[in-house]
Amino acid sequence: MPRRREVPKRIILADPKFGSVDLTKFINVLMLDGKKAVAERIAYGALNNISTKTGKDPIEVFNLAVSNAKPMVEVK
């Protein structure tokens, strides 16, 4: 916590392919040792497999999976 000034909040840019901020956050968490291209290749490959196997929009399936995985109630 700085004493001198307020630290500005970093703005996360949306994903260039799908335009989803949640997917960008997921790719950043998936990334190891700064290798973002590898993490993007893994995530986009998984989304491509979802679209070919189910025929649904991959972003909708991704958002549904994330909402099912996160907790319903916040514990402090």
N, CA, C and O atoms as CSV, one atom per row, in Angstrom:
chain,resi,resn,atom,element,x,y,z
A,1,MET,N,N,0.841,-1.168,0.000
A,1,MET,CA,C,0.000,0.000,0.000
A,1,MET,C,C,0.889,1.234,0.000
A,1,MET,O,O,1.573,1.493,0.990
A,2,PRO,N,N,0.897,2.005,-1.089
A,2,PRO,CA,C,1.791,3.147,-1.176
A,2,PRO,C,C,1.322,4.304,-0.291
A,2,PRO,O,O,0.130,4.470,-0.036
A,3,ARG,N,N,2.281,5.086,0.161
A,3,ARG,CA,C,1.962,6.214,1.025
A,3,ARG,C,C,1.764,7.506,0.247
A,3,ARG,O,O,1.042,8.397,0.696
A,4,ARG,N,N,2.391,7.613,-0.900
A,4,ARG,CA,C,2.399,8.893,-1.593
A,4,ARG,C,C,1.197,9.125,-2.500
A,4,ARG,O,O,0.585,10.192,-2.447
A,5,ARG,N,N,0.851,8.150,-3.325
A,5,ARG,CA,C,-0.216,8.403,-4.291
A,5,ARG,C,C,-1.029,7.131,-4.502
A,5,ARG,O,O,-0.622,6.038,-4.108
A,6,GLU,N,N,-2.164,7.298,-5.122
A,6,GLU,CA,C,-3.027,6.168,-5.442
A,6,GLU,C,C,-2.493,5.469,-6.689
A,6,GLU,O,O,-2.177,6.119,-7.685
A,7,VAL,N,N,-2.394,4.162,-6.631
A,7,VAL,CA,C,-1.897,3.397,-7.763
A,7,VAL,C,C,-3.041,3.226,-8.760
A,7,VAL,O,O,-4.123,2.782,-8.376
A,8,PRO,N,N,-2.824,3.571,-10.035
A,8,PRO,CA,C,-3.927,3.445,-11.006
A,8,PRO,C,C,-4.248,1.982,-11.297
A,8,PRO,O,O,-3.360,1.130,-11.319
A,9,LYS,N,N,-5.517,1.711,-11.516
A,9,LYS,CA,C,-5.982,0.366,-11.820
A,9,LYS,C,C,-5.618,0.045,-13.269
A,9,LYS,O,O,-5.859,0.847,-14.171
A,10,ARG,N,N,-5.037,-1.133,-13.481
A,10,ARG,CA,C,-4.670,-1.531,-14.837
A,10,ARG,C,C,-5.901,-2.016,-15.589
A,10,ARG,O,O,-6.706,-2.782,-15.059
A,11,ILE,N,N,-6.035,-1.566,-16.811
A,11,ILE,CA,C,-7.153,-1.963,-17.644
A,11,ILE,C,C,-6.731,-3.192,-18.451
A,11,ILE,O,O,-5.719,-3.166,-19.150
A,12,ILE,N,N,-7.510,-4.258,-18.348
A,12,ILE,CA,C,-7.221,-5.478,-19.105
A,12,ILE,C,C,-7.914,-5.374,-20.453
A,12,ILE,O,O,-9.128,-5.185,-20.520
A,13,LEU,N,N,-7.146,-5.496,-21.520
A,13,LEU,CA,C,-7.710,-5.410,-22.861
A,13,LEU,C,C,-8.450,-6.695,-23.196
A,13,LEU,O,O,-8.085,-7.777,-22.738
A,14,ALA,N,N,-9.491,-6.557,-24.000
A,14,ALA,CA,C,-10.274,-7.713,-24.402
A,14,ALA,C,C,-9.475,-8.586,-25.360
A,14,ALA,O,O,-8.526,-8.131,-25.999
A,15,ASP,N,N,-9.873,-9.834,-25.444
A,15,ASP,CA,C,-9.223,-10.806,-26.309
A,15,ASP,C,C,-9.362,-10.374,-27.776
A,15,ASP,O,O,-10.456,-9.990,-28.190
A,16,PRO,N,N,-8.285,-10.427,-28.571
A,16,PRO,CA,C,-8.384,-9.946,-29.950
A,16,PRO,C,C,-9.241,-10.832,-30.849
A,16,PRO,O,O,-9.814,-10.341,-31.822
A,17,LYS,N,N,-9.341,-12.103,-30.551
A,17,LYS,CA,C,-10.084,-13.012,-31.427
A,17,LYS,C,C,-11.575,-13.039,-31.098
A,17,LYS,O,O,-12.410,-12.990,-32.002
A,18,PHE,N,N,-11.916,-13.117,-29.802
A,18,PHE,CA,C,-13.314,-13.248,-29.397
A,18,PHE,C,C,-13.861,-12.001,-28.711
A,18,PHE,O,O,-15.077,-11.866,-28.579
A,19,GLY,N,N,-13.008,-11.096,-28.275
A,19,GLY,CA,C,-13.459,-9.873,-27.619
A,19,GLY,C,C,-13.959,-10.100,-26.204
A,19,GLY,O,O,-14.861,-9.394,-25.753
A,20,SER,N,N,-13.399,-11.060,-25.497
A,20,SER,CA,C,-13.844,-11.396,-24.147
A,20,SER,C,C,-12.740,-11.078,-23.142
A,20,SER,O,O,-11.601,-11.522,-23.293
A,21,VAL,N,N,-13.087,-10.311,-22.124
A,21,VAL,CA,C,-12.129,-9.975,-21.072
A,21,VAL,C,C,-11.890,-11.194,-20.175
A,21,VAL,O,O,-10.778,-11.405,-19.691
A,22,ASP,N,N,-12.935,-11.990,-19.958
A,22,ASP,CA,C,-12.785,-13.185,-19.120
A,22,ASP,C,C,-11.820,-14.183,-19.756
A,22,ASP,O,O,-11.042,-14.824,-19.050
A,23,LEU,N,N,-11.863,-14.318,-21.067
A,23,LEU,CA,C,-10.944,-15.218,-21.754
A,23,LEU,C,C,-9.512,-14.706,-21.651
A,23,LEU,O,O,-8.581,-15.503,-21.528
A,24,THR,N,N,-9.323,-13.399,-21.700
A,24,THR,CA,C,-7.988,-12.824,-21.537
A,24,THR,C,C,-7.444,-13.119,-20.147
A,24,THR,O,O,-6.276,-13.480,-20.003
A,25,LYS,N,N,-8.279,-12.968,-19.119
A,25,LYS,CA,C,-7.855,-13.277,-17.752
A,25,LYS,C,C,-7.505,-14.752,-17.615
A,25,LYS,O,O,-6.538,-15.101,-16.939
A,26,PHE,N,N,-8.296,-15.630,-18.259
A,26,PHE,CA,C,-8.025,-17.060,-18.200
A,26,PHE,C,C,-6.707,-17.395,-18.883
A,26,PHE,O,O,-5.939,-18.215,-18.380
A,27,ILE,N,N,-6.438,-16.768,-20.021
A,27,ILE,CA,C,-5.175,-17.006,-20.726
A,27,ILE,C,C,-4.005,-16.521,-19.881
A,27,ILE,O,O,-2.962,-17.174,-19.846
A,28,ASN,N,N,-4.157,-15.391,-19.200
A,28,ASN,CA,C,-3.080,-14.885,-18.346
A,28,ASN,C,C,-2.809,-15.814,-17.166
A,28,ASN,O,O,-1.661,-15.946,-16.740
A,29,VAL,N,N,-3.848,-16.460,-16.632
A,29,VAL,CA,C,-3.653,-17.404,-15.543
A,29,VAL,C,C,-3.020,-18.695,-16.065
A,29,VAL,O,O,-2.219,-19.327,-15.377
A,30,LEU,N,N,-3.386,-19.073,-17.280
A,30,LEU,CA,C,-2.864,-20.289,-17.897
A,30,LEU,C,C,-1.393,-20.157,-18.286
A,30,LEU,O,O,-0.682,-21.156,-18.395
A,31,MET,N,N,-0.944,-18.925,-18.493
A,31,MET,CA,C,0.408,-18.660,-18.974
A,31,MET,C,C,1.469,-19.029,-17.936
A,31,MET,O,O,1.319,-18.725,-16.752
A,32,LEU,N,N,2.535,-19.681,-18.383
A,32,LEU,CA,C,3.675,-20.008,-17.539
A,32,LEU,C,C,4.931,-19.360,-18.104
A,32,LEU,O,O,5.167,-19.408,-19.312
A,33,ASP,N,N,5.731,-18.761,-17.245
A,33,ASP,CA,C,7.022,-18.167,-17.608
A,33,ASP,C,C,6.913,-17.128,-18.715
A,33,ASP,O,O,7.855,-16.973,-19.492
A,34,GLY,N,N,5.806,-16.417,-18.815
A,34,GLY,CA,C,5.655,-15.357,-19.794
A,34,GLY,C,C,5.410,-15.824,-21.208
A,34,GLY,O,O,5.513,-15.026,-22.139
A,35,LYS,N,N,5.090,-17.083,-21.402
A,35,LYS,CA,C,4.872,-17.620,-22.745
A,35,LYS,C,C,3.384,-17.507,-23.090
A,35,LYS,O,O,2.625,-18.472,-22.987
A,36,LYS,N,N,2.997,-16.303,-23.500
A,36,LYS,CA,C,1.593,-16.035,-23.767
A,36,LYS,C,C,1.126,-16.684,-25.060
A,36,LYS,O,O,-0.027,-17.104,-25.155
A,37,ALA,N,N,1.994,-16.772,-26.050
A,37,ALA,CA,C,1.606,-17.388,-27.320
A,37,ALA,C,C,1.248,-18.864,-27.130
A,37,ALA,O,O,0.319,-19.365,-27.764
A,38,VAL,N,N,1.974,-19.547,-26.270
A,38,VAL,CA,C,1.680,-20.957,-25.994
A,38,VAL,C,C,0.338,-21.074,-25.273
A,38,VAL,O,O,-0.459,-21.959,-25.587
A,39,ALA,N,N,0.085,-20.194,-24.314
A,39,ALA,CA,C,-1.176,-20.219,-23.577
A,39,ALA,C,C,-2.352,-19.900,-24.503
A,39,ALA,O,O,-3.414,-20.512,-24.392
A,40,GLU,N,N,-2.163,-18.942,-25.414
A,40,GLU,CA,C,-3.219,-18.622,-26.375
A,40,GLU,C,C,-3.489,-19.799,-27.303
A,40,GLU,O,O,-4.642,-20.080,-27.629
A,41,ARG,N,N,-2.434,-20.490,-27.730
A,41,ARG,CA,C,-2.601,-21.642,-28.614
A,41,ARG,C,C,-3.389,-22.737,-27.906
A,41,ARG,O,O,-4.246,-23.374,-28.519
A,42,ILE,N,N,-3.112,-22.965,-26.626
A,42,ILE,CA,C,-3.843,-23.975,-25.857
A,42,ILE,C,C,-5.309,-23.584,-25.708
A,42,ILE,O,O,-6.196,-24.409,-25.928
A,43,ALA,N,N,-5.571,-22.334,-25.335
A,43,ALA,CA,C,-6.942,-21.881,-25.103
A,43,ALA,C,C,-7.743,-21.850,-26.404
A,43,ALA,O,O,-8.888,-22.301,-26.432
A,44,TYR,N,N,-7.162,-21.331,-27.469
A,44,TYR,CA,C,-7.875,-21.275,-28.740
A,44,TYR,C,C,-8.104,-22.672,-29.313
A,44,TYR,O,O,-9.133,-22.922,-29.940
A,45,GLY,N,N,-7.155,-23.580,-29.102
A,45,GLY,CA,C,-7.356,-24.963,-29.542
A,45,GLY,C,C,-8.506,-25.620,-28.806
A,45,GLY,O,O,-9.301,-26.345,-29.404
A,46,ALA,N,N,-8.596,-25.366,-27.496
A,46,ALA,CA,C,-9.698,-25.920,-26.715
A,46,ALA,C,C,-11.034,-25.334,-27.166
A,46,ALA,O,O,-12.023,-26.060,-27.271
A,47,LEU,N,N,-11.073,-24.035,-27.433
A,47,LEU,CA,C,-12.310,-23.415,-27.904
A,47,LEU,C,C,-12.684,-23.925,-29.290
A,47,LEU,O,O,-13.867,-24.070,-29.600
A,48,ASN,N,N,-11.681,-24.198,-30.128
A,48,ASN,CA,C,-11.943,-24.758,-31.450
A,48,ASN,C,C,-12.535,-26.160,-31.330
A,48,ASN,O,O,-13.459,-26.512,-32.064
A,49,ASN,N,N,-12.001,-26.962,-30.402
A,49,ASN,CA,C,-12.555,-28.299,-30.171
A,49,ASN,C,C,-13.990,-28.233,-29.662
A,49,ASN,O,O,-14.824,-29.056,-30.039
A,50,ILE,N,N,-14.278,-27.261,-28.810
A,50,ILE,CA,C,-15.641,-27.093,-28.298
A,50,ILE,C,C,-16.595,-26.777,-29.430
A,50,ILE,O,O,-17.686,-27.343,-29.500
A,51,SER,N,N,-16.194,-25.872,-30.325
A,51,SER,CA,C,-17.090,-25.474,-31.408
A,51,SER,C,C,-17.308,-26.608,-32.403
A,51,SER,O,O,-18.403,-26.734,-32.953
A,52,THR,N,N,-16.284,-27.443,-32.652
A,52,THR,CA,C,-16.465,-28.535,-33.604
A,52,THR,C,C,-17.269,-29.682,-33.008
A,52,THR,O,O,-18.064,-30.301,-33.714
A,53,LYS,N,N,-17.081,-29.980,-31.723
A,53,LYS,CA,C,-17.777,-31.117,-31.119
A,53,LYS,C,C,-19.219,-30.800,-30.739
A,53,LYS,O,O,-20.096,-31.647,-30.902
A,54,THR,N,N,-19.478,-29.597,-30.237
A,54,THR,CA,C,-20.824,-29.283,-29.772
A,54,THR,C,C,-21.622,-28.486,-30.786
A,54,THR,O,O,-22.849,-28.575,-30.813
A,55,GLY,N,N,-20.950,-27.714,-31.616
A,55,GLY,CA,C,-21.662,-26.870,-32.576
A,55,GLY,C,C,-22.216,-25.598,-31.965
A,55,GLY,O,O,-22.945,-24.858,-32.625
A,56,LYS,N,N,-21.877,-25.337,-30.704
A,56,LYS,CA,C,-22.349,-24.122,-30.031
A,56,LYS,C,C,-21.267,-23.054,-30.074
A,56,LYS,O,O,-20.132,-23.308,-30.478
A,57,ASP,N,N,-21.647,-21.852,-29.648
A,57,ASP,CA,C,-20.687,-20.754,-29.569
A,57,ASP,C,C,-19.691,-21.063,-28.454
A,57,ASP,O,O,-20.109,-21.286,-27.317
A,58,PRO,N,N,-18.378,-21.085,-28.743
A,58,PRO,CA,C,-17.417,-21.478,-27.716
A,58,PRO,C,C,-17.327,-20.513,-26.542
A,58,PRO,O,O,-17.032,-20.929,-25.422
A,59,ILE,N,N,-17.579,-19.230,-26.785
A,59,ILE,CA,C,-17.519,-18.252,-25.683
A,59,ILE,C,C,-18.665,-18.475,-24.706
A,59,ILE,O,O,-18.479,-18.332,-23.498
A,60,GLU,N,N,-19.851,-18.825,-25.209
A,60,GLU,CA,C,-20.975,-19.103,-24.317
A,60,GLU,C,C,-20.695,-20.330,-23.463
A,60,GLU,O,O,-21.010,-20.341,-22.273
A,61,VAL,N,N,-20.105,-21.364,-24.059
A,61,VAL,CA,C,-19.767,-22.574,-23.310
A,61,VAL,C,C,-18.690,-22.263,-22.283
A,61,VAL,O,O,-18.747,-22.766,-21.161
A,62,PHE,N,N,-17.698,-21.435,-22.650
A,62,PHE,CA,C,-16.637,-21.043,-21.723
A,62,PHE,C,C,-17.209,-20.259,-20.544
A,62,PHE,O,O,-16.862,-20.531,-19.395
A,63,ASN,N,N,-18.079,-19.293,-20.818
A,63,ASN,CA,C,-18.680,-18.499,-19.735
A,63,ASN,C,C,-19.543,-19.367,-18.828
A,63,ASN,O,O,-19.571,-19.153,-17.616
A,64,LEU,N,N,-20.254,-20.352,-19.400
A,64,LEU,CA,C,-21.052,-21.261,-18.592
A,64,LEU,C,C,-20.165,-22.116,-17.699
A,64,LEU,O,O,-20.494,-22.348,-16.536
A,65,ALA,N,N,-19.037,-22.587,-18.237
A,65,ALA,CA,C,-18.112,-23.397,-17.449
A,65,ALA,C,C,-17.495,-22.587,-16.315
A,65,ALA,O,O,-17.333,-23.096,-15.206
A,66,VAL,N,N,-17.155,-21.343,-16.580
A,66,VAL,CA,C,-16.576,-20.490,-15.537
A,66,VAL,C,C,-17.608,-20.192,-14.459
A,66,VAL,O,O,-17.285,-20.200,-13.271
A,67,SER,N,N,-18.855,-19.926,-14.865
A,67,SER,CA,C,-19.888,-19.643,-13.864
A,67,SER,C,C,-20.217,-20.892,-13.028
A,67,SER,O,O,-20.585,-20.771,-11.859
A,68,ASN,N,N,-20.087,-22.081,-13.617
A,68,ASN,CA,C,-20.310,-23.303,-12.841
A,68,ASN,C,C,-19.167,-23.577,-11.881
A,68,ASN,O,O,-19.377,-24.187,-10.833
A,69,ALA,N,N,-17.955,-23.136,-12.218
A,69,ALA,CA,C,-16.793,-23.427,-11.383
A,69,ALA,C,C,-16.619,-22.442,-10.237
A,69,ALA,O,O,-16.056,-22.806,-9.205
A,70,LYS,N,N,-17.081,-21.222,-10.383
A,70,LYS,CA,C,-16.860,-20.241,-9.333
A,70,LYS,C,C,-17.893,-20.388,-8.210
A,70,LYS,O,O,-19.002,-20.867,-8.448
A,71,PRO,N,N,-17.534,-19.980,-6.998
A,71,PRO,CA,C,-18.448,-20.145,-5.861
A,71,PRO,C,C,-19.638,-19.204,-5.949
A,71,PRO,O,O,-19.561,-18.131,-6.548
A,72,MET,N,N,-20.746,-19.628,-5.337
A,72,MET,CA,C,-21.965,-18.834,-5.360
A,72,MET,C,C,-21.948,-17.727,-4.313
A,72,MET,O,O,-22.504,-16.651,-4.531
A,73,VAL,N,N,-21.302,-17.996,-3.167
A,73,VAL,CA,C,-21.291,-17.050,-2.060
A,73,VAL,C,C,-19.844,-16.682,-1.747
A,73,VAL,O,O,-18.974,-17.549,-1.675
A,74,GLU,N,N,-19.600,-15.396,-1.564
A,74,GLU,CA,C,-18.268,-14.935,-1.214
A,74,GLU,C,C,-18.051,-15.062,0.294
A,74,GLU,O,O,-18.901,-14.667,1.092
A,75,VAL,N,N,-16.920,-15.610,0.661
A,75,VAL,CA,C,-16.592,-15.776,2.071
A,75,VAL,C,C,-15.467,-14.813,2.416
A,75,VAL,O,O,-14.442,-14.766,1.734
A,76,LYS,N,N,-15.668,-14.049,3.475
A,76,LYS,CA,C,-14.650,-13.082,3.875
A,76,LYS,C,C,-14.085,-13.478,5.212
A,76,LYS,O,O,-13.207,-12.795,5.739
